[in-house]
Amino acid sequence: MTVSKGGRRELVGFRVGEQAFCIDITSVLEIRGWTPTTPLPKAPDYMKGVVNLRGLVLPIIDLAARLGLPTKEPSARHAIMVVKCGTRTVGLLVEAVSDIVELDDSTRQETPELGDGAGGAGVIAGIFAVDGEMISLLDLDNVLPQMAEAA
């Protein structure tokens, strides 16, 4: 993901559990309601399965599981964000898509180093503090590294 320091950008905000996240709007192709998936054998735990999206076999990733957060059984309240990352198109299962926000990259703070190799460094490209809430900017390139093998 390219991050232009000092520039304003439009981001799509969404929730996974109690946490707020966002990704660059240019990565989002569409937002759909939850659709049951067809499981794939020997897929990683975070892979919910695949759905047919207008003839395209679309892998669906449970973003909570991928990020190591508590997961919930998908319901009609959940959404699938269809995103493009490089040459890959995948669906991200999220609990709710909140809104489109325009934020200034100069207000983005670096992800804190935890010193143990764990945590959000790598999958989180930075954190915005907005109206008393912390919104983590996802780095799709690092969230979806194994998708070429899984899809």
Buried (B, 14 or more C-beta within 10 A) or exposed (E): BEEEEEEEBEBBBBBBBEBBBBBBEBBBEEBBEBBEBEEBEEBBEBBBBBBEBEEEEBBBBBBBBBBEBEBBEBEEEBBBBBBEBEEBBBBBBBBEBBEEBEBEBEEBEEBEEEEEEEBBBEBBBBBBEBEEEEBBBBBBBBBBEEBEEBB
